[in-house]
């Protein structure tokens, strides 16, 4: 079959347009992959550790909770935890001081302990109410566990938890943190006790750490 010169020119133009479209689609795909890689990189930098340097347990859930809270104008974190501990039977303090950040304000929260009992309290910070729960893991408070729920107008915006080892004796003695959306929040201790992963203490001690689709090293 023979084509006219005019028809041949039309086909050549069509093929050039098709090539341009393919190149454009490839460029868009490459940009999308680059954006995803950038987002993953930002995630690793922002959520792999909190402001006190603790490693995240479940990265995707922490990121989702953090972004949801940020969309409502809230940034909250535990930025430091220190132990002031006198051996049992000796006079002196047996307290832990946690510095919590709510937007631009840092506030110390002090919990006093006599054993491994749970300690509860609340503090008002710049229009937010922070409910704080803490307990020691043993007689020397090593590790120390704490959760805080941040409320505004009686509505929880985020739950955050930390596990802190003041004396790190083995590789397993690492500080951990986790953020949850309100509907995913956990009690400090589950109904089955400290080993129950339905509570924050058991969750920290039994859940493998994940970040994105890979393991934290």
Beta strands, then each sheet from edge to edge (+ up, - down):
strand 1: 55-56
strand 2: 76-85
strand 3: 94-102
strand 4: 105-112
strand 5: 119-125
strand 6: 128-136
strand 7: 144-152
strand 8: 155-164
strand 9: 176-180
strand 10: 210-211
strand 11: 214-215
sheet 1: 1+ 9+ 8- 7+ 6- 5+
sheet 2: 2+ 3- 4+
sheet 3: 10+ 11-
end
